[in-house]
Amino acid sequence: MSHHPGHRPARRLRGTASVGLVLALAGLLFTANAKLAAGQETRHPADLGELAAVESDRVETLAGEVDALRAEVEELTSEQSVALDTGEPELVGRIALAAGRTPVTGPGLTVRLTDAPADGSQPEWAGPDDLVVHQQDMQAVINALWAGGAEAMALQDQRVTATTAFRCVGNVLSLGGRLYSPPYEVRAIGDPKQLRAALLADPEIQRYLEYVDAVGLGWSVDASDDLTLPGTEGGSTLEFATVPAGTVVFPGARALS
């Protein structure tokens, strides 16, 4: 097949224009991807620890907003309280106390748990998990103190109630949307002797104390005649749990209706 010489310059021009257009589009795509990647890098943490820190900061901001709104609600409530029939004041106070909404003071124990020294001499069988305080260790302390007759309790600087939930995220404690590093502190109001006896009698605590002796996990129990626990900052509404039929939660609660 023959080609007319006059067609060749036009085809070269179209070819050059096509190549230039492709290169321009490729450059635009590379620039857009680079900007998108930079935006994602600043908004999305690369690992779980960083994600937890970002979420903790966000929770701190939201907690401040919640505190401001709660103060406004309390102010408005106090203004309207004269028009409301709240029943017996003593009964209302007992309900607030049981729900953990009221700060309390009294004798009790402070239990502190902390990780073993990282640079200490350890047995050959000891692994990294043996040297840190775990979620189940704190749960064992809290459960033993409740069993020993604790009337009120706090973990770190937050009140422990029926709706309190906490978990370990890496080597830190996540509680109420905040992150805490060891040492971990549990404070309980009650008879100090009974609380201490309940701790030492608990099988899980006894196992923890074996690791205290073996690898150097931190453990201390201090009695006090004047512990002060804060009221809860969170809500106390149960979403799934219900009281069994026929169970009287607060004798005389009908006086509130």
Secondary structure as GFF3:
##gff-version 3
##sequence-region A 1 257
A	DSSP	alpha_helix	7	43	.	.	.	ID=ss1
A	DSSP	alpha_helix	48	80	.	.	.	ID=ss2
A	DSSP	three_ten_helix	81	83	.	.	.	ID=ss3
A	DSSP	alpha_helix	89	98	.	.	.	ID=ss4
A	DSSP	beta_strand	104	114	.	.	.	ID=ss5
A	DSSP	three_ten_helix	128	131	.	.	.	ID=ss6
A	DSSP	alpha_helix	135	147	.	.	.	ID=ss7
A	DSSP	beta_strand	152	155	.	.	.	ID=ss8
A	DSSP	beta_strand	158	159	.	.	.	ID=ss9
A	DSSP	beta_strand	166	169	.	.	.	ID=ss10
A	DSSP	beta_strand	172	175	.	.	.	ID=ss11
A	DSSP	beta_strand	178	180	.	.	.	ID=ss12
A	DSSP	beta_strand	184	189	.	.	.	ID=ss13
A	DSSP	alpha_helix	192	201	.	.	.	ID=ss14
A	DSSP	alpha_helix	203	215	.	.	.	ID=ss15
A	DSSP	beta_strand	218	229	.	.	.	ID=ss16
A	DSSP	three_ten_helix	253	256	.	.	.	ID=ss17
###
